[in-house]
């Protein structure tokens, strides 16, 4: 029987000491709003802001296109407005996928930095305690 995700988190929490409170708190995870707002504080914040503005403009253009599609008098106008609407919502989808990828990149970078910090802390502890334990050299 395999342990559930929640059980594994509990085992990790118990294994972490009081000194690792930040890592333990991180196991709870961030909300989607926190992850999204992090993209606006990251290195690509101007691109993220431009994407948000483009998203809003394209959404409004998509709504106008949908209304014009419904109100169109002939088939040719319906095809044009329908294509414009699909294009707007397709680009919105692409921007949302970019945001999702950016959030994942930032989360992965954050986790790698945490691992890097833990490795540095362990290396420091090993150097303080003599460092030659378990090398197998005789």
N, CA, C and O of each residue as an XYZ file, in Angstrom:
552
protein
N       0.844     -1.180      0.000
C       0.000      0.000      0.000
C       0.888      1.240      0.000
O       1.783      1.363      0.836
N       0.648      2.148     -0.922
C       1.480      3.346     -1.026
C       0.900      4.446     -0.146
O      -0.318      4.607     -0.067
N       1.781      5.207      0.520
C       1.292      6.301      1.357
C       0.733      7.418      0.492
O       1.175      7.638     -0.636
N      -0.241      8.114      1.042
C      -0.845      9.220      0.294
C       0.060     10.440      0.349
O       1.017     10.489      1.121
N      -0.260     11.417     -0.477
C       0.524     12.664     -0.544
C       0.513     13.362      0.815
O       1.533     13.900      1.247
N      -0.634     13.354      1.486
C      -0.758     14.019      2.784
C       0.122     13.326      3.821
O       0.746     14.001      4.640
N       0.186     11.981      3.804
C       1.016     11.239      4.749
C       2.491     11.549      4.543
O       3.226     11.703      5.518
N       2.932     11.643      3.311
C       4.328     11.957      3.014
C       4.666     13.345      3.539
O       5.738     13.544      4.111
N       3.769     14.305      3.352
C       4.001     15.655      3.871
C       4.149     15.628      5.388
O       4.995     16.330      5.941
N       3.341     14.829      6.055
C       3.413     14.735      7.515
C       4.737     14.127      7.964
O       5.324     14.588      8.943
N       5.214     13.105      7.268
C       6.505     12.489      7.593
C       7.631     13.515      7.422
O       8.534     13.592      8.254
N       7.574     14.295      6.347
C       8.600     15.322      6.109
C       8.547     16.385      7.204
O       9.589     16.813      7.701
N       7.339     16.816      7.584
C       7.201     17.822      8.641
C       7.818     17.332      9.950
O       8.490     18.092     10.647
N       7.590     16.066     10.279
C       8.143     15.513     11.519
C       9.659     15.399     11.448
O      10.343     15.571     12.456
N      10.188     15.108     10.261
C      11.632     14.941     10.110
C      12.363     16.283     10.195
O      13.517     16.336     10.618
N      11.703     17.350      9.800
C      12.341     18.667      9.853
C      12.356     19.177     11.286
O      11.372     19.045     12.014
N      13.455     19.746     11.676
C      13.589     20.277     13.024
C      12.963     21.651     13.138
O      12.420     22.196     12.178
N      13.054     22.198     14.348
C      12.526     23.539     14.591
C      13.295     24.592     13.791
O      12.744     25.640     13.456
N      14.557     24.318     13.488
C      15.365     25.277     12.724
C      14.897     25.388     11.285
O      15.208     26.361     10.598
N      14.153     24.396     10.829
C      13.681     24.372      9.444
C      12.217     24.792      9.342
O      11.466     24.244      8.535
N      11.819     25.748     10.147
C      10.413     26.183     10.165
C       9.978     26.744      8.817
O       8.849     26.520      8.382
N      10.877     27.476      8.154
C      10.514     28.052      6.850
C      10.228     26.960      5.828
O       9.250     27.045      5.085
N      11.071     25.940      5.785
C      10.856     24.836      4.847
C       9.571     24.098      5.184
O       8.835     23.679      4.291
N       9.302     23.941      6.481
C       8.081     23.250      6.896
C       6.843     24.058      6.499
O       5.846     23.499      6.042
N       6.919     25.362      6.677
C       5.793     26.221      6.291
C       5.559     26.187      4.793
O       4.420     26.300      4.340
N       6.635     26.030      4.012
C       6.503     26.001      2.555
C       5.763     24.754      2.080
O       5.181     24.757      0.995
N       5.777     23.688      2.881
C       5.077     22.467      2.476
C       3.585     22.717      2.292
O       2.914     21.993      1.556
N       3.072     23.737      2.957
C       1.658     24.065      2.811
C       1.355     24.578      1.415
O       0.226     24.457      0.938
N       2.362     25.156      0.751
C       2.174     25.647     -0.608
C       1.616     27.054     -0.634
O       1.192     27.597      0.386
N       1.628     27.628     -1.824
C       1.109     28.973     -2.011
C      -0.207     28.889     -2.772
O      -0.454     27.946     -3.522
N      -1.036     29.891     -2.561
C      -2.284     29.936     -3.297
C      -2.013     30.369     -4.736
O      -0.941     30.889     -5.047
N      -2.978     30.153     -5.593
C      -2.828     30.530     -6.997
C      -2.650     32.042     -7.134
O      -1.891     32.500     -7.987
N      -3.340     32.812     -6.306
C      -3.200     34.270     -6.361
C      -1.782     34.694     -5.983
O      -1.230     35.611     -6.592
N      -1.184     34.036     -4.982
C       0.192     34.364     -4.598
C       1.171     34.006     -5.707
O       2.098     34.763     -5.991
N       0.964     32.851     -6.331
C       1.844     32.459     -7.429
C       1.730     33.425     -8.604
O       2.734     33.786     -9.218
N       0.507     33.841     -8.913
C       0.303     34.771    -10.022
C       0.900     36.137     -9.712
O       1.527     36.752    -10.574
N       0.709     36.611     -8.486
C       1.266     37.925     -8.139
C       2.790     37.891     -8.136
O       3.433     38.920     -8.345
N       3.369     36.722     -7.903
C       4.825     36.596     -7.930
C       5.381     36.872     -9.333
O       6.501     37.365     -9.470
N       4.604     36.557    -10.372
C       5.078     36.826    -11.734
C       5.227     38.328    -11.989
O       6.025     38.739    -12.832
N       4.461     39.147    -11.263
C       4.546     40.595    -11.435
C       5.688     41.204    -10.639
O       5.996     42.386    -10.800
N       6.328     40.401     -9.771
C       7.486     40.876     -9.014
C       8.788     40.300     -9.550
O       9.864     40.690     -9.097
N       8.713     39.391    -10.497
C       9.894     38.699    -11.002
C      10.628     39.547    -12.045
O      10.258     40.687    -12.325
N      11.664     38.956    -12.599
C      12.511     39.647    -13.574
C      11.711     40.087    -14.799
O      11.976     41.159    -15.343
N      10.753     39.302    -15.240
C       9.957     39.617    -16.435
C       8.672     40.362    -16.081
O       7.638     40.147    -16.713
N       8.728     41.231    -15.079
C       7.495     41.890    -14.623
C       6.877     42.786    -15.689
O       5.654     42.907    -15.755
N       7.703     43.417    -16.527
C       7.137     44.259    -17.596
C       6.402     43.408    -18.619
O       5.336     43.787    -19.105
N       6.970     42.271    -18.940
C       6.306     41.363    -19.869
C       5.013     40.825    -19.259
O       4.008     40.685    -19.956
N       5.037     40.526    -17.966
C       3.835     40.047    -17.282
C       2.749     41.120    -17.274
O       1.573     40.828    -17.490
N       3.154     42.356    -17.023
C       2.178     43.456    -17.023
C       1.619     43.672    -18.423
O       0.419     43.891    -18.591
N       2.489     43.610    -19.428
C       2.015     43.725    -20.810
C       1.055     42.603    -21.173
O       0.071     42.821    -21.879
N       1.346     41.402    -20.688
C       0.454     40.275    -20.938
C      -0.901     40.465    -20.281
O      -1.932     40.116    -20.857
N      -0.901     41.018    -19.073
C      -2.170     41.268    -18.377
C      -3.003     42.316    -19.112
O      -4.219     42.173    -19.246
N      -2.341     43.362    -19.583
C      -3.057     44.407    -20.328
C      -3.570     43.849    -21.653
O      -4.711     44.098    -22.042
N      -2.708     43.089    -22.345
C      -3.127     42.468    -23.614
C      -4.293     41.522    -23.385
O      -5.217     41.459    -24.196
N      -4.250     40.783    -22.273
C      -5.340     39.872    -21.943
C      -6.666     40.627    -21.816
O      -7.689     40.202    -22.352
N      -6.630     41.738    -21.107
C      -7.842     42.535    -20.917
C      -8.351     43.099    -22.239
O      -9.544     43.025    -22.533
N      -7.444     43.662    -23.036
C      -7.838     44.253    -24.325
C      -8.402     43.166    -25.253
O      -9.429     43.365    -25.902
N      -7.719     42.019    -25.306
C      -8.190     40.928    -26.175
C      -9.515     40.361    -25.695
O     -10.347     39.954    -26.506
N      -9.720     40.331    -24.388
C     -11.004     39.852    -23.876
C     -12.142     40.776    -24.299
O     -13.197     40.323    -24.743
N     -11.908     42.075    -24.155
C     -12.930     43.038    -24.582
C     -13.175     42.950    -26.089
O     -14.319     43.015    -26.541
N     -12.088     42.802    -26.871
C     -12.232     42.663    -28.320
C     -12.968     41.364    -28.665
O     -13.754     41.329    -29.611
N     -12.717     40.308    -27.907
C     -13.415     39.039    -28.132
C     -14.903     39.152    -27.845
O     -15.722     38.583    -28.567
N     -15.255     39.882    -26.795
C     -16.672     40.088    -26.462
C     -17.353     40.911    -27.548
O     -18.463     40.588    -27.972
N     -16.688     41.979    -28.001
C     -17.253     42.807    -29.084
C     -17.420     41.958    -30.337
O     -18.441     42.053    -31.018
N     -16.431     41.133    -30.646
C     -16.509     40.268    -31.829
C     -17.652     39.274    -31.708
O     -18.345     38.997    -32.687
N     -17.852     38.737    -30.506
C     -18.952     37.788    -30.298
C     -20.302     38.473    -30.484
O     -21.217     37.904    -31.080
N     -20.423     39.696    -29.971
C     -21.680     40.434    -30.151
C     -21.917     40.758    -31.629
O     -23.036     40.627    -32.124
N     -20.868     41.178    -32.324
C     -21.003     41.474    -33.756
C     -21.315     40.215    -34.546
O     -22.045     40.268    -35.535
N     -20.766     39.076    -34.116
C     -21.056     37.796    -34.759
C     -22.551     37.487    -34.665
O     -23.175     37.075    -35.643
N     -23.105     37.689    -33.485
C     -24.531     37.412    -33.280
C     -25.397     38.388    -34.066
O     -26.461     38.011    -34.558
N     -24.959     39.630    -34.190
C     -25.757     40.659    -34.864
C     -25.492     40.754    -36.363
O     -26.127     41.557    -37.046
N     -24.564     39.950    -36.890
C     -24.195     40.039    -38.313
C     -25.381     39.698    -39.202
O     -26.189     38.821    -38.896
N     -25.458     40.430    -40.326
C     -26.582     40.259    -41.247
C     -26.327     39.148    -42.273
O     -27.261     38.443    -42.655
N     -25.097     38.983    -42.720
C     -24.808     37.970    -43.736
C     -23.714     37.009    -43.254
O     -23.060     37.234    -42.235
N     -23.545     35.942    -44.019
C     -22.603     34.902    -43.619
C     -21.144     35.367    -43.666
O     -20.336     34.972    -42.826
N     -20.822     36.187    -44.628
C     -19.451     36.681    -44.753
C     -19.050     37.481    -43.504
O     -17.939     37.316    -42.999
N     -19.923     38.325    -43.016
C     -19.654     39.098    -41.792
C     -19.569     38.164    -40.584
O     -18.741     38.366    -39.696
N     -20.423     37.151    -40.555
C     -20.379     36.192    -39.453
C     -19.034     35.460    -39.420
O     -18.468     35.239    -38.350
N     -18.534     35.090    -40.587
C     -17.243     34.391    -40.655
C     -16.126     35.305    -40.167
O     -15.255     34.873    -39.411
N     -16.145     36.554    -40.592
C     -15.104     37.500    -40.162
C     -15.136     37.736    -38.654
O     -14.100     37.678    -37.992
N     -16.312     38.000    -38.117
C     -16.424     38.265    -36.684
C     -16.137     36.998    -35.875
O     -15.543     37.061    -34.799
N     -16.557     35.873    -36.391
C     -16.266     34.607    -35.704
C     -14.768     34.312    -35.677
O     -14.233     33.869    -34.661
N     -14.095     34.561    -36.803
C     -12.641     34.359    -36.854
C     -11.925     35.327    -35.906
O     -10.966     34.948    -35.233
N     -12.393     36.573    -35.858
C     -11.789     37.557    -34.946
C     -11.980     37.123    -33.494
O     -11.071     37.239    -32.672
N     -13.179     36.622    -33.194
C     -13.456     36.168    -31.836
C     -12.553     34.983    -31.471
O     -11.973     34.962    -30.386
N     -12.431     34.006    -32.363
C     -11.579     32.843    -32.108
C     -10.113     33.244    -31.967
O      -9.395     32.702    -31.127
N      -9.676     34.185    -32.784
C      -8.301     34.666    -32.689
C      -8.049     35.330    -31.338
O      -7.031     35.067    -30.697
N      -8.963     36.182    -30.906
C      -8.810     36.859    -29.614
C      -8.726     35.842    -28.477
O      -7.828     35.917    -27.637
N      -9.654     34.902    -28.452
C      -9.661     33.936    -27.351
C      -8.502     32.946    -27.462
O      -8.045     32.423    -26.446
N      -8.021     32.680    -28.669
C      -6.837     31.835    -28.833
C      -5.586     32.498    -28.287
O      -4.771     31.848    -27.633
N      -5.429     33.792    -28.553
C      -4.269     34.521    -28.042
C      -4.363     34.652    -26.517
O      -3.348     34.572    -25.825
N      -5.574     34.852    -25.995
C      -5.758     34.891    -24.538
C      -5.304     33.566    -23.930
O      -4.635     33.559    -22.897
N      -5.657     32.454    -24.556
C      -5.244     31.138    -24.075
C      -3.727     31.009    -24.092
O      -3.138     30.483    -23.148
N      -3.093     31.482    -25.156
C      -1.630     31.428    -25.238
C      -0.987     32.258    -24.129
O       0.012     31.832    -23.550
N      -1.532     33.418    -23.825
C      -0.990     34.260    -22.756
C      -1.158     33.569    -21.410
O      -0.256     33.613    -20.573
N      -2.300     32.935    -21.195
C      -2.519     32.223    -19.934
C      -1.564     31.040    -19.794
O      -1.091     30.752    -18.694
N      -1.283     30.363    -20.883
C      -0.304     29.274    -20.842
C       1.071     29.838    -20.505
O       1.813     29.216    -19.745
N       1.430     31.000    -21.052
C       2.711     31.614    -20.716
C       2.779     31.926    -19.219
O       3.800     31.672    -18.579
N       1.687     32.482    -18.654
C       1.661     32.769    -17.221
C       1.866     31.487    -16.411
O       2.617     31.477    -15.436
N       1.204     30.422    -16.815
C       1.329     29.146    -16.122
C       2.777     28.654    -16.174
O       3.318     28.207    -15.162
N       3.398     28.736    -17.340
C       4.799     28.325    -17.476
C       5.720     29.209    -16.640
O       6.675     28.716    -16.039
N       5.445     30.491    -16.599
C       6.255     31.418    -15.813
C       6.116     31.113    -14.320
O       7.106     31.139    -13.588
N       4.907     30.827    -13.868
C       4.707     30.469    -12.463
C       5.461     29.190    -12.125
O       6.066     29.094    -11.058
N       5.434     28.212    -13.014
C       6.166     26.969    -12.782
C       7.668     27.207    -12.771
O       8.380     26.613    -11.962
N       8.165     28.071    -13.661
C       9.593     28.375    -13.699
C      10.033     29.032    -12.401
O      11.075     28.686    -11.846
N       9.243     29.975    -11.920
C       9.591     30.661    -10.674
C       9.551     29.708     -9.484
O      10.410     29.777     -8.605
N       8.556     28.818     -9.450
C       8.474     27.846     -8.357
C       9.657     26.889     -8.396
O      10.223     26.556     -7.354
N      10.029     26.452     -9.576
C      11.167     25.543     -9.710
C      12.472     26.229     -9.311
O      13.311     25.627     -8.640
N      12.640     27.465     -9.715
C      13.837     28.220     -9.331
C      13.902     28.377     -7.819
O      14.968     28.226     -7.221
N      12.768     28.680     -7.201
C      12.723     28.838     -5.748
C      13.104     27.532     -5.050
O      13.864     27.544     -4.081
N      12.580     26.408     -5.538
C      12.899     25.116     -4.929
C      14.361     24.756     -5.124
O      14.987     24.217     -4.211
N      14.920     25.043     -6.299
C      16.335     24.762     -6.529
C      17.222     25.591     -5.601
O      18.234     25.099     -5.101
N      16.848     26.830     -5.376
C      17.618     27.672     -4.464
C      17.533     27.139     -3.039
O      18.513     27.206     -2.298
N      16.383     26.613     -2.648
C      16.258     26.016     -1.315
C      17.154     24.791     -1.185
O      17.825     24.613     -0.168
N      17.167     23.951     -2.209
C      18.025     22.767     -2.190
C      19.484     23.186     -2.144
O      20.282     22.602     -1.411
N      19.827     24.192     -2.922
C      21.194     24.709     -2.929
C      21.592     25.206     -1.541
O      22.709     24.949     -1.091
N      20.704     25.903     -0.871
C      20.963     26.389      0.476
C      21.158     25.227      1.445
O      22.077     25.249      2.264
N      20.304     24.217      1.356
C      20.425     23.048      2.236
C      21.737     22.312      1.997
O      22.370     21.867      2.954
N      22.159     22.176      0.742
C      23.426     21.515      0.433
C      24.584     22.324      1.013
O      25.528     21.751      1.557
N      24.519     23.646      0.903
C      25.571     24.496      1.462
C      25.611     24.370      2.981
O      26.688     24.328      3.575
N      24.432     24.309      3.613
C      24.391     24.140      5.071
C      24.968     22.795      5.481
O      25.715     22.709      6.455
N      24.629     21.749      4.747
C      25.168     20.424      5.052
C      26.671     20.373      4.832
O      27.387     19.760      5.624
N      27.163     21.005      3.775
C      28.601     21.049      3.519
C      29.317     21.788      4.639
O      30.413     21.393      5.037
N      28.719     22.845      5.149
C      29.315     23.596      6.246
C      29.355     22.743      7.509
O      30.357     22.738      8.224
N      28.258     22.014      7.791
C      28.241     21.133      8.965
C      29.297     20.046      8.847
O      29.971     19.718      9.823
N      29.441     19.484      7.641
C      30.449     18.446      7.442
C      31.859     18.992      7.640
O      32.705     18.321      8.231
N      32.117     20.192      7.154
C      33.447     20.777      7.311
C      33.741     21.121      8.774
O      34.894     21.082      9.205
N      32.699     21.456      9.530
C      32.872     21.753     10.957
C      33.185     20.505     11.761
O      33.894     20.575     12.764
N      32.654     19.344     11.324
C      32.816     18.096     12.056
C      33.973     17.252     11.543
O      34.063     16.077     11.899
N      34.828     17.781     10.755
C      36.001     17.044     10.311
C      35.964     16.615      8.868
O      37.026     16.381      8.290
N      34.845     16.503      8.269
C      34.713     16.248      6.833
C      35.242     14.945      6.302
O      34.895     14.599      5.173
N      36.076     14.167      7.032
C      36.676     12.950      6.496
C      35.858     11.700      6.819
O      36.285     10.593      6.490
N      34.722     11.844      7.440
C      33.917     10.679      7.804
C      33.322     10.032      6.576
O      32.694     10.703      5.757
N      33.513      8.747      6.442
C      32.847      7.989      5.382
C      33.452      8.147      4.021
O      32.779      7.835      3.038
N      34.685      8.612      3.885
C      35.268      8.734      2.547
C      35.776      7.407      2.038
O      35.914      7.219      0.829
N      36.060      6.474      2.948
C      36.487      5.149      2.523
C      37.965      5.087      2.205
O      38.469      4.015      1.870
N      38.676      6.194      2.297
C      40.102      6.199      2.019
C      40.850      5.573      3.186
O      40.532      5.860      4.340
N      41.809      4.747      2.921
C      42.465      4.062      4.020
C      43.878      4.229      3.998
O      44.575      3.706      4.868
